[in-house]
């Protein structure tokens, strides 16, 4: 219920009608078969609009749902290179593959490298590991936050690059199509046509 009067009115065509009495705005909304909705209560006078409130709520609900889906899609994933810089190259590859999957799904990835004991004196090794990860993911991602040192760990954020991912997926589709097995040749013999049958009969009769 809108109890304040007057109000600043926007009509059903999104045109500003100026300041009017609330009762007049209600009559106009009723005549149009629509609702009078307060959209800016903090303004003085408050701003109200003539609209289909049910339709507005539905569209707002769909918009909120889409925003929640986008927010969920872009959530942060964490990939740890290990508890030490002494990590096997095969294990690094496993973690890079995991990060690649997250990026292709549209997630940002937090890459974390931890140090143990005296490894802090060889932080350059950890930096080299992180640079190697960046190089391997450069075809689909980009560094959003460069490596940062926090205590005994260094972390960075890699974000998906939409344009690169599109190029990557198109390339992958072409490779899959090129490597697809060719259809097996058919072993069935072609059936003789009616014309061939007739020709065979005529040849046989001539010999007789």
N, C-alpha and C positions, 0 to 999 in steps of 0.2 A: 504494500500500500504506500502510495506517495502522498505524504501529508503536508509537505512544504509547498507553498505557492508564493510567487509565480515560479516557473521553471523556464529553462532554455530548451526549446523544442527542436528536434530534428525529425522531419517527416519520413514517411515510408520510402521516399525516393532519395534519401540521404541529403536532403536540402535543409539548410539551417533556416528555421522560421523565426528565430529571435525569441524574445522573452514573452511568454503568454501565461495566462492563468491556468492552473492545473485542471480545473473543471472544463475549460475550453479544449485543452489537449486531450482529455479523456473522451469528450464528445467526438472529436475528430477521429480518434482511434476506433471508437465504437462504430462510427459511420463507415470506416474502411474495413470493418470486421477483423481488426488487429488489436494488439496490446500496446499499452504505454509502459515502457521499461526504463527504469533509472539506470543510466550507464556511467555516471560520474557524480557520485553523491557528495564528494568533497568540494565540488565547485559551488560557488554562490552567484547566481542561483544554480541549483543542481541541473545537470544535463540529462534530458530524457529523450527517448527515441520511440517512434511508432514502428512496431515490427511484429512479426509472427514469433511469439516467445517460444513456442514449442519447437519450431524449426530452428531457432537460434540455439536453444539448449542442445538439440541433436547435433548440429554442426560443431558446437563447442566441444561436445563429448567426443566426436570423431577426431577433432583436432588434438585434444588432450591425449587420446589413445595413440595417435600417430607420433606425438612428441615423446610419449613414454616408450614406444617401440624404438624410436631413433636413439633415445638415451640408452636403452638396454643394448642396442646394437653396437654402440660406440663405447661400451664399458672397457675399463683397463684390464689387461691380462698381464700376469707377471711370469717371466721366465728367468730362472736362476742358472747361471753357468756352472755353479758348484760352490762348495764351501771353501775351495782353495783354487789358486791359479794353476795348480797341478792337475789339470783336467785333460783327459784323453781326447784327441781330435775327433774320434768317433762319437764320444759323448757330446762334444760341441755340436756336431752335425745333427744329432738327435734333437737338441734344444733349438737349433736354427730351424729345423723342419717344423717343430711345434710353433715357433714364432711365425713362420711363413703361413701356416694354417690360420692362425689368429688374424693376421693381417688380411688375408684373402676373405675372411669372414667379416671384415670391416672394423676389427678391434684395434685399439692402440696397444702397444706392448712395452712393458717396463722390463728392460734387460738389466739384471743385477749380477755383479761380480764381487765376490767376497774374498777377503784376505785373512790368512791365519799366521799368527806369530810374526816371525821375521820377514814374511812376505811383503809387509808394508814397505820394506826397503827396496822392493822390486816392483813398484806400482806400474812401471812401464810395461811389464809383461801383461798385467791386467788390461792396461789401455790397448795393447796390441790385440788382445783377445776381443775386446769390444769393437775395435776397428774392423777386425775380420768379420764379425757378425754383421756390421753395417754394410760391408762390401758384398756379402752373400745375399743380403736382402734389398740391395739397392735397386733391383729390377721391379720391386713392388712397393717399396716403402721409402720413407724419408725421415731423417733425424729431426724430431720436434724439440727435444730437450737434450743438449749435449751432455756428455758424461760429467757427473758431479760426485765429489767425494763426501761421504758422510760416515765418519768413524772408520770402520774396517770394511766398508763396502762402497763400491762405485756403481752408480746406476744411470741409465739414460732411457729416453722414451723414443720409440720409433712409431710413426703414424702411417697408416695406409695411404698410398698415393693413388687416387681413383683413376687418373689417366693411365698411369703405368700398369695398374691392375687390369684395365680393359685391354691394353696392348698385350699383356702377358696371357690373358685368357684367350684372346683371338689366336695368338701364336700357338698355344697349347691345343686348341681345337683343330688347327690346320695340321699339326703334327700327328694328332690322333687320327685324323681322316687319311693322311698319307700312309700311316702305318696299319690301317685297317686291312684285314685279309681280303683278298679278292674272292668273289663268289666262285664256288667249285663248279667246274664244267659238268654239264649234264651228260650222263652215259646212255640216255635213251636215244634210240635210233629214230630219225624222222620218219613218220608214216608216209607211205607213197600216196601221192595225190591221185585223184580220179583220172586225170589226163594221162599220168604215167601208167596206170592200170590198163587204160584203153589201148595205149601204144604197145604194151606188152602183149595183149591179146591179138592185135593185128599182126605183129611180127610172128607170133606162133602160128597163125592161120596161113601166112604166106609160105612158111616152111612146109606145112602139110600139103 
